[in-house]
Amino acid sequence: QVQVVESGGGLVQAGGSLRLSCVVSGTTFTINVMGWYRQAPGKQRELVAAISRGGMTNYADSVKGRFTISRDNAKNTVYLQMNSLKPEDTAVYYCNAAVLLKAANYWGQGTQVTVSS
């Protein structure tokens, strides 16, 4: 059974930094794309950043220049370094792992990020 486990959320003041981590286990299939999504209260879940197995990245306009996504393929792990955090970054952050060969998307339970002003 595939498990997706996020860690690293918490409470931080505006301008501060946090690093999220996500480990995917229980699959021998290649994880093609790994990404971070977030959902704030009353809003839809949105893509924050994604990274392909080869290292190509994609960011939401609202986080460009502040967030950096990276991954360790050997460890099936993806990271999100978040700098210059703003109150509007407050949300539950979810990790996603896409396995194209299985047409499957796996989600974690989410980790809360709260940025105080």
Number of C-alpha atoms within 10 A of each C-alpha: 6 13 14 21 19 25 18 15 18 14 14 18 14 17 14 14 17 17 16 21 20 26 19 22 14 9 12 7 10 15 22 15 21 27 26 27 19 22 19 16 9 6 9 9 15 14 17 24 23 25 21 17 16 10 14 11 16 16 18 13 9 11 17 12 11 13 20 19 24 21 23 12 15 6 10 18 20 25 23 22 15 20 17 15 23 20 15 13 21 20 21 18 26 26 29 23 27 18 16 13 10 10 7 10 13 15 19 20 12 22 21 19 22 20 20 16 11
